[in-house]
Amino acid sequence: MGAAIEVHKTLGPGLLESAYEQCMCHELGLRGLSFERQKELPVSYKGMKLNCGYRLDIVVEKAIILELKSCDKIEAIHRAQLLTYLKISGLSLGLLLNFNVPIMRDGIVRIVNKFVE
């Protein structure tokens, strides 16, 4: 969350999601955190892996999905999208980060996957 607050403090609201994504990756790297950007997320079905076009914005330390947004407000569909990513990936924690807010703390939503095996 500190990286997102730093990026928002430096850039402010109103940019494209892709700009925030690049800056987040740079900030995570500066903090010594490992991450994967635009990671493909295949769907498993009866032992088969299907590439359905799902991509995770950023996965930090192979444990936390960051789903970046630059929108008026976080909607239920955004929460559902991240929860779906968590279920498919088997990860337990995700953060929705909406950079289009005056105070970044107000744009952070924590989503927990309670169905991790």
Phi and psi restraints in degrees (range 20) as a CNS / XPLOR table:
assign (resid 1 and name C) (resid 2 and name N)
       (resid 2 and name CA) (resid 2 and name C) 1.0 -62.2 20.0 2
assign (resid 2 and name N) (resid 2 and name CA)
       (resid 2 and name C) (resid 3 and name N) 1.0 -37.5 20.0 2
assign (resid 2 and name C) (resid 3 and name N)
       (resid 3 and name CA) (resid 3 and name C) 1.0 -64.4 20.0 2
assign (resid 3 and name N) (resid 3 and name CA)
       (resid 3 and name C) (resid 4 and name N) 1.0 -41.9 20.0 2
assign (resid 3 and name C) (resid 4 and name N)
       (resid 4 and name CA) (resid 4 and name C) 1.0 -64.8 20.0 2
assign (resid 4 and name N) (resid 4 and name CA)
       (resid 4 and name C) (resid 5 and name N) 1.0 -41.1 20.0 2
assign (resid 4 and name C) (resid 5 and name N)
       (resid 5 and name CA) (resid 5 and name C) 1.0 -63.9 20.0 2
assign (resid 5 and name N) (resid 5 and name CA)
       (resid 5 and name C) (resid 6 and name N) 1.0 -40.4 20.0 2
assign (resid 5 and name C) (resid 6 and name N)
       (resid 6 and name CA) (resid 6 and name C) 1.0 -64.6 20.0 2
assign (resid 6 and name N) (resid 6 and name CA)
       (resid 6 and name C) (resid 7 and name N) 1.0 -44.9 20.0 2
assign (resid 6 and name C) (resid 7 and name N)
       (resid 7 and name CA) (resid 7 and name C) 1.0 -61.7 20.0 2
assign (resid 7 and name N) (resid 7 and name CA)
       (resid 7 and name C) (resid 8 and name N) 1.0 -45.4 20.0 2
assign (resid 7 and name C) (resid 8 and name N)
       (resid 8 and name CA) (resid 8 and name C) 1.0 -65.5 20.0 2
assign (resid 8 and name N) (resid 8 and name CA)
       (resid 8 and name C) (resid 9 and name N) 1.0 -40.1 20.0 2
assign (resid 8 and name C) (resid 9 and name N)
       (resid 9 and name CA) (resid 9 and name C) 1.0 -61.8 20.0 2
assign (resid 9 and name N) (resid 9 and name CA)
       (resid 9 and name C) (resid 10 and name N) 1.0 -37.2 20.0 2
assign (resid 9 and name C) (resid 10 and name N)
       (resid 10 and name CA) (resid 10 and name C) 1.0 -78.3 20.0 2
assign (resid 10 and name N) (resid 10 and name CA)
       (resid 10 and name C) (resid 11 and name N) 1.0 -43.7 20.0 2
assign (resid 10 and name C) (resid 11 and name N)
       (resid 11 and name CA) (resid 11 and name C) 1.0 -97.3 20.0 2
assign (resid 11 and name N) (resid 11 and name CA)
       (resid 11 and name C) (resid 12 and name N) 1.0 -29.7 20.0 2
assign (resid 11 and name C) (resid 12 and name N)
       (resid 12 and name CA) (resid 12 and name C) 1.0 75.2 20.0 2
assign (resid 12 and name N) (resid 12 and name CA)
       (resid 12 and name C) (resid 13 and name N) 1.0 -179.9 20.0 2
assign (resid 12 and name C) (resid 13 and name N)
       (resid 13 and name CA) (resid 13 and name C) 1.0 -80.6 20.0 2
assign (resid 13 and name N) (resid 13 and name CA)
       (resid 13 and name C) (resid 14 and name N) 1.0 167.4 20.0 2
assign (resid 13 and name C) (resid 14 and name N)
       (resid 14 and name CA) (resid 14 and name C) 1.0 104.6 20.0 2
assign (resid 14 and name N) (resid 14 and name CA)
       (resid 14 and name C) (resid 15 and name N) 1.0 -5.1 20.0 2
assign (resid 14 and name C) (resid 15 and name N)
       (resid 15 and name CA) (resid 15 and name C) 1.0 -90.9 20.0 2
assign (resid 15 and name N) (resid 15 and name CA)
       (resid 15 and name C) (resid 16 and name N) 1.0 171.8 20.0 2
assign (resid 15 and name C) (resid 16 and name N)
       (resid 16 and name CA) (resid 16 and name C) 1.0 -71.8 20.0 2
assign (resid 16 and name N) (resid 16 and name CA)
       (resid 16 and name C) (resid 17 and name N) 1.0 152.0 20.0 2
assign (resid 16 and name C) (resid 17 and name N)
       (resid 17 and name CA) (resid 17 and name C) 1.0 -54.7 20.0 2
assign (resid 17 and name N) (resid 17 and name CA)
       (resid 17 and name C) (resid 18 and name N) 1.0 -38.4 20.0 2
assign (resid 17 and name C) (resid 18 and name N)
       (resid 18 and name CA) (resid 18 and name C) 1.0 -62.8 20.0 2
assign (resid 18 and name N) (resid 18 and name CA)
       (resid 18 and name C) (resid 19 and name N) 1.0 -34.2 20.0 2
assign (resid 18 and name C) (resid 19 and name N)
       (resid 19 and name CA) (resid 19 and name C) 1.0 -66.8 20.0 2
assign (resid 19 and name N) (resid 19 and name CA)
       (resid 19 and name C) (resid 20 and name N) 1.0 -44.2 20.0 2
assign (resid 19 and name C) (resid 20 and name N)
       (resid 20 and name CA) (resid 20 and name C) 1.0 -64.4 20.0 2
assign (resid 20 and name N) (resid 20 and name CA)
       (resid 20 and name C) (resid 21 and name N) 1.0 -36.5 20.0 2
assign (resid 20 and name C) (resid 21 and name N)
       (resid 21 and name CA) (resid 21 and name C) 1.0 -62.7 20.0 2
assign (resid 21 and name N) (resid 21 and name CA)
       (resid 21 and name C) (resid 22 and name N) 1.0 -46.5 20.0 2
assign (resid 21 and name C) (resid 22 and name N)
       (resid 22 and name CA) (resid 22 and name C) 1.0 -62.1 20.0 2
assign (resid 22 and name N) (resid 22 and name CA)
       (resid 22 and name C) (resid 23 and name N) 1.0 -43.0 20.0 2
assign (resid 22 and name C) (resid 23 and name N)
       (resid 23 and name CA) (resid 23 and name C) 1.0 -68.3 20.0 2
assign (resid 23 and name N) (resid 23 and name CA)
       (resid 23 and name C) (resid 24 and name N) 1.0 -37.5 20.0 2
assign (resid 23 and name C) (resid 24 and name N)
       (resid 24 and name CA) (resid 24 and name C) 1.0 -61.2 20.0 2
assign (resid 24 and name N) (resid 24 and name CA)
       (resid 24 and name C) (resid 25 and name N) 1.0 -44.1 20.0 2
assign (resid 24 and name C) (resid 25 and name N)
       (resid 25 and name CA) (resid 25 and name C) 1.0 -61.6 20.0 2
assign (resid 25 and name N) (resid 25 and name CA)
       (resid 25 and name C) (resid 26 and name N) 1.0 -42.3 20.0 2
assign (resid 25 and name C) (resid 26 and name N)
       (resid 26 and name CA) (resid 26 and name C) 1.0 -62.3 20.0 2
assign (resid 26 and name N) (resid 26 and name CA)
       (resid 26 and name C) (resid 27 and name N) 1.0 -45.2 20.0 2
assign (resid 26 and name C) (resid 27 and name N)
       (resid 27 and name CA) (resid 27 and name C) 1.0 -64.7 20.0 2
assign (resid 27 and name N) (resid 27 and name CA)
       (resid 27 and name C) (resid 28 and name N) 1.0 -41.2 20.0 2
assign (resid 27 and name C) (resid 28 and name N)
       (resid 28 and name CA) (resid 28 and name C) 1.0 -62.1 20.0 2
assign (resid 28 and name N) (resid 28 and name CA)
       (resid 28 and name C) (resid 29 and name N) 1.0 -41.8 20.0 2
assign (resid 28 and name C) (resid 29 and name N)
       (resid 29 and name CA) (resid 29 and name C) 1.0 -62.1 20.0 2
assign (resid 29 and name N) (resid 29 and name CA)
       (resid 29 and name C) (resid 30 and name N) 1.0 -42.1 20.0 2
assign (resid 29 and name C) (resid 30 and name N)
       (resid 30 and name CA) (resid 30 and name C) 1.0 -61.3 20.0 2
assign (resid 30 and name N) (resid 30 and name CA)
       (resid 30 and name C) (resid 31 and name N) 1.0 -29.5 20.0 2
assign (resid 30 and name C) (resid 31 and name N)
       (resid 31 and name CA) (resid 31 and name C) 1.0 -88.9 20.0 2
assign (resid 31 and name N) (resid 31 and name CA)
       (resid 31 and name C) (resid 32 and name N) 1.0 3.7 20.0 2
assign (resid 31 and name C) (resid 32 and name N)
       (resid 32 and name CA) (resid 32 and name C) 1.0 75.6 20.0 2
assign (resid 32 and name N) (resid 32 and name CA)
       (resid 32 and name C) (resid 33 and name N) 1.0 19.7 20.0 2
assign (resid 32 and name C) (resid 33 and name N)
       (resid 33 and name CA) (resid 33 and name C) 1.0 -94.8 20.0 2
assign (resid 33 and name N) (resid 33 and name CA)
       (resid 33 and name C) (resid 34 and name N) 1.0 139.2 20.0 2
assign (resid 33 and name C) (resid 34 and name N)
       (resid 34 and name CA) (resid 34 and name C) 1.0 -82.5 20.0 2
assign (resid 34 and name N) (resid 34 and name CA)
       (resid 34 and name C) (resid 35 and name N) 1.0 146.8 20.0 2
assign (resid 34 and name C) (resid 35 and name N)
       (resid 35 and name CA) (resid 35 and name C) 1.0 -155.3 20.0 2
assign (resid 35 and name N) (resid 35 and name CA)
       (resid 35 and name C) (resid 36 and name N) 1.0 158.8 20.0 2
assign (resid 35 and name C) (resid 36 and name N)
       (resid 36 and name CA) (resid 36 and name C) 1.0 -124.0 20.0 2
assign (resid 36 and name N) (resid 36 and name CA)
       (resid 36 and name C) (resid 37 and name N) 1.0 136.7 20.0 2
assign (resid 36 and name C) (resid 37 and name N)
       (resid 37 and name CA) (resid 37 and name C) 1.0 -109.2 20.0 2
assign (resid 37 and name N) (resid 37 and name CA)
       (resid 37 and name C) (resid 38 and name N) 1.0 137.4 20.0 2
assign (resid 37 and name C) (resid 38 and name N)
       (resid 38 and name CA) (resid 38 and name C) 1.0 51.7 20.0 2
assign (resid 38 and name N) (resid 38 and name CA)
       (resid 38 and name C) (resid 39 and name N) 1.0 48.5 20.0 2
assign (resid 38 and name C) (resid 39 and name N)
       (resid 39 and name CA) (resid 39 and name C) 1.0 -74.3 20.0 2
assign (resid 39 and name N) (resid 39 and name CA)
       (resid 39 and name C) (resid 40 and name N) 1.0 127.0 20.0 2
assign (resid 39 and name C) (resid 40 and name N)
       (resid 40 and name CA) (resid 40 and name C) 1.0 -64.5 20.0 2
assign (resid 40 and name N) (resid 40 and name CA)
       (resid 40 and name C) (resid 41 and name N) 1.0 141.3 20.0 2
assign (resid 40 and name C) (resid 41 and name N)
       (resid 41 and name CA) (resid 41 and name C) 1.0 -125.6 20.0 2
assign (resid 41 and name N) (resid 41 and name CA)
       (resid 41 and name C) (resid 42 and name N) 1.0 94.8 20.0 2
assign (resid 41 and name C) (resid 42 and name N)
       (resid 42 and name CA) (resid 42 and name C) 1.0 -73.5 20.0 2
assign (resid 42 and name N) (resid 42 and name CA)
       (resid 42 and name C) (resid 43 and name N) 1.0 154.0 20.0 2
assign (resid 42 and name C) (resid 43 and name N)
       (resid 43 and name CA) (resid 43 and name C) 1.0 -99.8 20.0 2
assign (resid 43 and name N) (resid 43 and name CA)
       (resid 43 and name C) (resid 44 and name N) 1.0 129.7 20.0 2
assign (resid 43 and name C) (resid 44 and name N)
       (resid 44 and name CA) (resid 44 and name C) 1.0 -91.4 20.0 2
assign (resid 44 and name N) (resid 44 and name CA)
       (resid 44 and name C) (resid 45 and name N) 1.0 131.3 20.0 2
assign (resid 44 and name C) (resid 45 and name N)
       (resid 45 and name CA) (resid 45 and name C) 1.0 -141.6 20.0 2
assign (resid 45 and name N) (resid 45 and name CA)
       (resid 45 and name C) (resid 46 and name N) 1.0 111.4 20.0 2
assign (resid 45 and name C) (resid 46 and name N)
       (resid 46 and name CA) (resid 46 and name C) 1.0 49.7 20.0 2
assign (resid 46 and name N) (resid 46 and name CA)
       (resid 46 and name C) (resid 47 and name N) 1.0 48.7 20.0 2
assign (resid 46 and name C) (resid 47 and name N)
       (resid 47 and name CA) (resid 47 and name C) 1.0 81.2 20.0 2
assign (resid 47 and name N) (resid 47 and name CA)
       (resid 47 and name C) (resid 48 and name N) 1.0 0.3 20.0 2
assign (resid 47 and name C) (resid 48 and name N)
       (resid 48 and name CA) (resid 48 and name C) 1.0 -109.5 20.0 2
assign (resid 48 and name N) (resid 48 and name CA)
       (resid 48 and name C) (resid 49 and name N) 1.0 138.5 20.0 2
assign (resid 48 and name C) (resid 49 and name N)
       (resid 49 and name CA) (resid 49 and name C) 1.0 -97.2 20.0 2
assign (resid 49 and name N) (resid 49 and name CA)
       (resid 49 and name C) (resid 50 and name N) 1.0 123.6 20.0 2
assign (resid 49 and name C) (resid 50 and name N)
       (resid 50 and name CA) (resid 50 and name C) 1.0 -110.3 20.0 2
assign (resid 50 and name N) (resid 50 and name CA)
       (resid 50 and name C) (resid 51 and name N) 1.0 128.4 20.0 2
assign (resid 50 and name C) (resid 51 and name N)
       (resid 51 and name CA) (resid 51 and name C) 1.0 -89.9 20.0 2
assign (resid 51 and name N) (resid 51 and name CA)
       (resid 51 and name C) (resid 52 and name N) 1.0 98.9 20.0 2
assign (resid 51 and name C) (resid 52 and name N)
       (resid 52 and name CA) (resid 52 and name C) 1.0 -97.7 20.0 2
assign (resid 52 and name N) (resid 52 and name CA)
       (resid 52 and name C) (resid 53 and name N) 1.0 6.7 20.0 2
assign (resid 52 and name C) (resid 53 and name N)
       (resid 53 and name CA) (resid 53 and name C) 1.0 91.9 20.0 2
assign (resid 53 and name N) (resid 53 and name CA)
       (resid 53 and name C) (resid 54 and name N) 1.0 5.5 20.0 2
assign (resid 53 and name C) (resid 54 and name N)
       (resid 54 and name CA) (resid 54 and name C) 1.0 -72.9 20.0 2
assign (resid 54 and name N) (resid 54 and name CA)
       (resid 54 and name C) (resid 55 and name N) 1.0 135.0 20.0 2
assign (resid 54 and name C) (resid 55 and name N)
       (resid 55 and name CA) (resid 55 and name C) 1.0 -136.3 20.0 2
assign (resid 55 and name N) (resid 55 and name CA)
       (resid 55 and name C) (resid 56 and name N) 1.0 134.0 20.0 2
assign (resid 55 and name C) (resid 56 and name N)
       (resid 56 and name CA) (resid 56 and name C) 1.0 -91.0 20.0 2
assign (resid 56 and name N) (resid 56 and name CA)
       (resid 56 and name C) (resid 57 and name N) 1.0 130.8 20.0 2
assign (resid 56 and name C) (resid 57 and name N)
       (resid 57 and name CA) (resid 57 and name C) 1.0 -55.2 20.0 2
assign (resid 57 and name N) (resid 57 and name CA)
       (resid 57 and name C) (resid 58 and name N) 1.0 -60.3 20.0 2
assign (resid 57 and name C) (resid 58 and name N)
       (resid 58 and name CA) (resid 58 and name C) 1.0 -145.4 20.0 2
assign (resid 58 and name N) (resid 58 and name CA)
       (resid 58 and name C) (resid 59 and name N) 1.0 136.0 20.0 2
assign (resid 58 and name C) (resid 59 and name N)
       (resid 59 and name CA) (resid 59 and name C) 1.0 -117.0 20.0 2
assign (resid 59 and name N) (resid 59 and name CA)
       (resid 59 and name C) (resid 60 and name N) 1.0 121.1 20.0 2
assign (resid 59 and name C) (resid 60 and name N)
       (resid 60 and name CA) (resid 60 and name C) 1.0 -100.5 20.0 2
assign (resid 60 and name N) (resid 60 and name CA)
       (resid 60 and name C) (resid 61 and name N) 1.0 129.3 20.0 2
assign (resid 60 and name C) (resid 61 and name N)
       (resid 61 and name CA) (resid 61 and name C) 1.0 53.3 20.0 2
assign (resid 61 and name N) (resid 61 and name CA)
       (resid 61 and name C) (resid 62 and name N) 1.0 30.1 20.0 2
assign (resid 61 and name C) (resid 62 and name N)
       (resid 62 and name CA) (resid 62 and name C) 1.0 55.5 20.0 2
assign (resid 62 and name N) (resid 62 and name CA)
       (resid 62 and name C) (resid 63 and name N) 1.0 24.9 20.0 2
assign (resid 62 and name C) (resid 63 and name N)
       (resid 63 and name CA) (resid 63 and name C) 1.0 -135.9 20.0 2
assign (resid 63 and name N) (resid 63 and name CA)
       (resid 63 and name C) (resid 64 and name N) 1.0 -29.8 20.0 2
assign (resid 63 and name C) (resid 64 and name N)
       (resid 64 and name CA) (resid 64 and name C) 1.0 -125.5 20.0 2
assign (resid 64 and name N) (resid 64 and name CA)
       (resid 64 and name C) (resid 65 and name N) 1.0 127.1 20.0 2
assign (resid 64 and name C) (resid 65 and name N)
       (resid 65 and name CA) (resid 65 and name C) 1.0 -89.9 20.0 2
assign (resid 65 and name N) (resid 65 and name CA)
       (resid 65 and name C) (resid 66 and name N) 1.0 128.5 20.0 2
assign (resid 65 and name C) (resid 66 and name N)
       (resid 66 and name CA) (resid 66 and name C) 1.0 -106.0 20.0 2
assign (resid 66 and name N) (resid 66 and name CA)
       (resid 66 and name C) (resid 67 and name N) 1.0 118.3 20.0 2
assign (resid 66 and name C) (resid 67 and name N)
       (resid 67 and name CA) (resid 67 and name C) 1.0 -108.3 20.0 2
assign (resid 67 and name N) (resid 67 and name CA)
       (resid 67 and name C) (resid 68 and name N) 1.0 110.6 20.0 2
assign (resid 67 and name C) (resid 68 and name N)
       (resid 68 and name CA) (resid 68 and name C) 1.0 -91.2 20.0 2
assign (resid 68 and name N) (resid 68 and name CA)
       (resid 68 and name C) (resid 69 and name N) 1.0 141.7 20.0 2
assign (resid 68 and name C) (resid 69 and name N)
       (resid 69 and name CA) (resid 69 and name C) 1.0 -137.3 20.0 2
assign (resid 69 and name N) (resid 69 and name CA)
       (resid 69 and name C) (resid 70 and name N) 1.0 155.9 20.0 2
assign (resid 69 and name C) (resid 70 and name N)
       (resid 70 and name CA) (resid 70 and name C) 1.0 -139.9 20.0 2
assign (resid 70 and name N) (resid 70 and name CA)
       (resid 70 and name C) (resid 71 and name N) 1.0 79.0 20.0 2
assign (resid 70 and name C) (resid 71 and name N)
       (resid 71 and name CA) (resid 71 and name C) 1.0 -136.8 20.0 2
assign (resid 71 and name N) (resid 71 and name CA)
       (resid 71 and name C) (resid 72 and name N) 1.0 171.3 20.0 2
assign (resid 71 and name C) (resid 72 and name N)
       (resid 72 and name CA) (resid 72 and name C) 1.0 -60.5 20.0 2
assign (resid 72 and name N) (resid 72 and name CA)
       (resid 72 and name C) (resid 73 and name N) 1.0 -42.9 20.0 2
assign (resid 72 and name C) (resid 73 and name N)
       (resid 73 and name CA) (resid 73 and name C) 1.0 -160.6 20.0 2
assign (resid 73 and name N) (resid 73 and name CA)
       (resid 73 and name C) (resid 74 and name N) 1.0 157.9 20.0 2
assign (resid 73 and name C) (resid 74 and name N)
       (resid 74 and name CA) (resid 74 and name C) 1.0 -72.9 20.0 2
assign (resid 74 and name N) (resid 74 and name CA)
       (resid 74 and name C) (resid 75 and name N) 1.0 125.5 20.0 2
assign (resid 74 and name C) (resid 75 and name N)
       (resid 75 and name CA) (resid 75 and name C) 1.0 -104.3 20.0 2
assign (resid 75 and name N) (resid 75 and name CA)
       (resid 75 and name C) (resid 76 and name N) 1.0 168.2 20.0 2
assign (resid 75 and name C) (resid 76 and name N)
       (resid 76 and name CA) (resid 76 and name C) 1.0 -58.6 20.0 2
assign (resid 76 and name N) (resid 76 and name CA)
       (resid 76 and name C) (resid 77 and name N) 1.0 -35.3 20.0 2
assign (resid 76 and name C) (resid 77 and name N)
       (resid 77 and name CA) (resid 77 and name C) 1.0 -64.3 20.0 2
assign (resid 77 and name N) (resid 77 and name CA)
       (resid 77 and name C) (resid 78 and name N) 1.0 -33.5 20.0 2
assign (resid 77 and name C) (resid 78 and name N)
       (resid 78 and name CA) (resid 78 and name C) 1.0 -67.4 20.0 2
assign (resid 78 and name N) (resid 78 and name CA)
       (resid 78 and name C) (resid 79 and name N) 1.0 -41.7 20.0 2
assign (resid 78 and name C) (resid 79 and name N)
       (resid 79 and name CA) (resid 79 and name C) 1.0 -63.8 20.0 2
assign (resid 79 and name N) (resid 79 and name CA)
       (resid 79 and name C) (resid 80 and name N) 1.0 -43.6 20.0 2
assign (resid 79 and name C) (resid 80 and name N)
       (resid 80 and name CA) (resid 80 and name C) 1.0 -63.4 20.0 2
assign (resid 80 and name N) (resid 80 and name CA)
       (resid 80 and name C) (resid 81 and name N) 1.0 -40.0 20.0 2
assign (resid 80 and name C) (resid 81 and name N)
       (resid 81 and name CA) (resid 81 and name C) 1.0 -59.6 20.0 2
assign (resid 81 and name N) (resid 81 and name CA)
       (resid 81 and name C) (resid 82 and name N) 1.0 -48.8 20.0 2
assign (resid 81 and name C) (resid 82 and name N)
       (resid 82 and name CA) (resid 82 and name C) 1.0 -66.6 20.0 2
assign (resid 82 and name N) (resid 82 and name CA)
       (resid 82 and name C) (resid 83 and name N) 1.0 -39.7 20.0 2
assign (resid 82 and name C) (resid 83 and name N)
       (resid 83 and name CA) (resid 83 and name C) 1.0 -62.8 20.0 2
assign (resid 83 and name N) (resid 83 and name CA)
       (resid 83 and name C) (resid 84 and name N) 1.0 -39.1 20.0 2
assign (resid 83 and name C) (resid 84 and name N)
       (resid 84 and name CA) (resid 84 and name C) 1.0 -60.8 20.0 2
assign (resid 84 and name N) (resid 84 and name CA)
       (resid 84 and name C) (resid 85 and name N) 1.0 -45.5 20.0 2
assign (resid 84 and name C) (resid 85 and name N)
       (resid 85 and name CA) (resid 85 and name C) 1.0 -59.9 20.0 2
assign (resid 85 and name N) (resid 85 and name CA)
       (resid 85 and name C) (resid 86 and name N) 1.0 -41.0 20.0 2
assign (resid 85 and name C) (resid 86 and name N)
       (resid 86 and name CA) (resid 86 and name C) 1.0 -63.6 20.0 2
assign (resid 86 and name N) (resid 86 and name CA)
       (resid 86 and name C) (resid 87 and name N) 1.0 -44.4 20.0 2
assign (resid 86 and name C) (resid 87 and name N)
       (resid 87 and name CA) (resid 87 and name C) 1.0 -63.6 20.0 2
assign (resid 87 and name N) (resid 87 and name CA)
       (resid 87 and name C) (resid 88 and name N) 1.0 -45.6 20.0 2
assign (resid 87 and name C) (resid 88 and name N)
       (resid 88 and name CA) (resid 88 and name C) 1.0 -65.8 20.0 2
assign (resid 88 and name N) (resid 88 and name CA)
       (resid 88 and name C) (resid 89 and name N) 1.0 -40.1 20.0 2
assign (resid 88 and name C) (resid 89 and name N)
       (resid 89 and name CA) (resid 89 and name C) 1.0 -79.5 20.0 2
assign (resid 89 and name N) (resid 89 and name CA)
       (resid 89 and name C) (resid 90 and name N) 1.0 -21.7 20.0 2
assign (resid 89 and name C) (resid 90 and name N)
       (resid 90 and name CA) (resid 90 and name C) 1.0 80.9 20.0 2
assign (resid 90 and name N) (resid 90 and name CA)
       (resid 90 and name C) (resid 91 and name N) 1.0 7.5 20.0 2
assign (resid 90 and name C) (resid 91 and name N)
       (resid 91 and name CA) (resid 91 and name C) 1.0 -84.9 20.0 2
assign (resid 91 and name N) (resid 91 and name CA)
       (resid 91 and name C) (resid 92 and name N) 1.0 159.6 20.0 2
assign (resid 91 and name C) (resid 92 and name N)
       (resid 92 and name CA) (resid 92 and name C) 1.0 -106.0 20.0 2
assign (resid 92 and name N) (resid 92 and name CA)
       (resid 92 and name C) (resid 93 and name N) 1.0 -16.2 20.0 2
assign (resid 92 and name C) (resid 93 and name N)
       (resid 93 and name CA) (resid 93 and name C) 1.0 -133.0 20.0 2
assign (resid 93 and name N) (resid 93 and name CA)
       (resid 93 and name C) (resid 94 and name N) 1.0 135.6 20.0 2
assign (resid 93 and name C) (resid 94 and name N)
       (resid 94 and name CA) (resid 94 and name C) 1.0 -139.6 20.0 2
assign (resid 94 and name N) (resid 94 and name CA)
       (resid 94 and name C) (resid 95 and name N) 1.0 152.0 20.0 2
assign (resid 94 and name C) (resid 95 and name N)
       (resid 95 and name CA) (resid 95 and name C) 1.0 -122.9 20.0 2
assign (resid 95 and name N) (resid 95 and name CA)
       (resid 95 and name C) (resid 96 and name N) 1.0 126.5 20.0 2
assign (resid 95 and name C) (resid 96 and name N)
       (resid 96 and name CA) (resid 96 and name C) 1.0 -87.3 20.0 2
assign (resid 96 and name N) (resid 96 and name CA)
       (resid 96 and name C) (resid 97 and name N) 1.0 124.8 20.0 2
assign (resid 96 and name C) (resid 97 and name N)
       (resid 97 and name CA) (resid 97 and name C) 1.0 -119.8 20.0 2
assign (resid 97 and name N) (resid 97 and name CA)
       (resid 97 and name C) (resid 98 and name N) 1.0 105.1 20.0 2
assign (resid 97 and name C) (resid 98 and name N)
       (resid 98 and name CA) (resid 98 and name C) 1.0 -98.4 20.0 2
assign (resid 98 and name N) (resid 98 and name CA)
       (resid 98 and name C) (resid 99 and name N) 1.0 110.7 20.0 2
assign (resid 98 and name C) (resid 99 and name N)
       (resid 99 and name CA) (resid 99 and name C) 1.0 -83.4 20.0 2
assign (resid 99 and name N) (resid 99 and name CA)
       (resid 99 and name C) (resid 100 and name N) 1.0 -6.7 20.0 2
assign (resid 99 and name C) (resid 100 and name N)
       (resid 100 and name CA) (resid 100 and name C) 1.0 -92.1 20.0 2
assign (resid 100 and name N) (resid 100 and name CA)
       (resid 100 and name C) (resid 101 and name N) 1.0 53.1 20.0 2
assign (resid 100 and name C) (resid 101 and name N)
       (resid 101 and name CA) (resid 101 and name C) 1.0 -135.0 20.0 2
assign (resid 101 and name N) (resid 101 and name CA)
       (resid 101 and name C) (resid 102 and name N) 1.0 153.8 20.0 2
assign (resid 101 and name C) (resid 102 and name N)
       (resid 102 and name CA) (resid 102 and name C) 1.0 -65.2 20.0 2
assign (resid 102 and name N) (resid 102 and name CA)
       (resid 102 and name C) (resid 103 and name N) 1.0 -38.4 20.0 2
assign (resid 102 and name C) (resid 103 and name N)
       (resid 103 and name CA) (resid 103 and name C) 1.0 -122.0 20.0 2
assign (resid 103 and name N) (resid 103 and name CA)
       (resid 103 and name C) (resid 104 and name N) 1.0 119.6 20.0 2
assign (resid 103 and name C) (resid 104 and name N)
       (resid 104 and name CA) (resid 104 and name C) 1.0 -57.4 20.0 2
assign (resid 104 and name N) (resid 104 and name CA)
       (resid 104 and name C) (resid 105 and name N) 1.0 -36.1 20.0 2
assign (resid 104 and name C) (resid 105 and name N)
       (resid 105 and name CA) (resid 105 and name C) 1.0 -53.6 20.0 2
assign (resid 105 and name N) (resid 105 and name CA)
       (resid 105 and name C) (resid 106 and name N) 1.0 -32.7 20.0 2
assign (resid 105 and name C) (resid 106 and name N)
       (resid 106 and name CA) (resid 106 and name C) 1.0 -76.0 20.0 2
assign (resid 106 and name N) (resid 106 and name CA)
       (resid 106 and name C) (resid 107 and name N) 1.0 -12.2 20.0 2
assign (resid 106 and name C) (resid 107 and name N)
       (resid 107 and name CA) (resid 107 and name C) 1.0 -102.5 20.0 2
assign (resid 107 and name N) (resid 107 and name CA)
       (resid 107 and name C) (resid 108 and name N) 1.0 9.8 20.0 2
assign (resid 107 and name C) (resid 108 and name N)
       (resid 108 and name CA) (resid 108 and name C) 1.0 -107.4 20.0 2
assign (resid 108 and name N) (resid 108 and name CA)
       (resid 108 and name C) (resid 109 and name N) 1.0 122.7 20.0 2
assign (resid 108 and name C) (resid 109 and name N)
       (resid 109 and name CA) (resid 109 and name C) 1.0 -123.9 20.0 2
assign (resid 109 and name N) (resid 109 and name CA)
       (resid 109 and name C) (resid 110 and name N) 1.0 126.3 20.0 2
assign (resid 109 and name C) (resid 110 and name N)
       (resid 110 and name CA) (resid 110 and name C) 1.0 -94.9 20.0 2
assign (resid 110 and name N) (resid 110 and name CA)
       (resid 110 and name C) (resid 111 and name N) 1.0 128.6 20.0 2
assign (resid 110 and name C) (resid 111 and name N)
       (resid 111 and name CA) (resid 111 and name C) 1.0 -120.3 20.0 2
assign (resid 111 and name N) (resid 111 and name CA)
       (resid 111 and name C) (resid 112 and name N) 1.0 129.5 20.0 2
assign (resid 111 and name C) (resid 112 and name N)
       (resid 112 and name CA) (resid 112 and name C) 1.0 -114.5 20.0 2
assign (resid 112 and name N) (resid 112 and name CA)
       (resid 112 and name C) (resid 113 and name N) 1.0 132.1 20.0 2
assign (resid 112 and name C) (resid 113 and name N)
       (resid 113 and name CA) (resid 113 and name C) 1.0 -89.3 20.0 2
assign (resid 113 and name N) (resid 113 and name CA)
       (resid 113 and name C) (resid 114 and name N) 1.0 107.7 20.0 2
assign (resid 113 and name C) (resid 114 and name N)
       (resid 114 and name CA) (resid 114 and name C) 1.0 -83.1 20.0 2
assign (resid 114 and name N) (resid 114 and name CA)
       (resid 114 and name C) (resid 115 and name N) 1.0 0.1 20.0 2
assign (resid 114 and name C) (resid 115 and name N)
       (resid 115 and name CA) (resid 115 and name C) 1.0 -110.7 20.0 2
assign (resid 115 and name N) (resid 115 and name CA)
       (resid 115 and name C) (resid 116 and name N) 1.0 28.3 20.0 2
assign (resid 115 and name C) (resid 116 and name N)
       (resid 116 and name CA) (resid 116 and name C) 1.0 -73.1 20.0 2
assign (resid 116 and name N) (resid 116 and name CA)
       (resid 116 and name C) (resid 117 and name N) 1.0 133.8 20.0 2
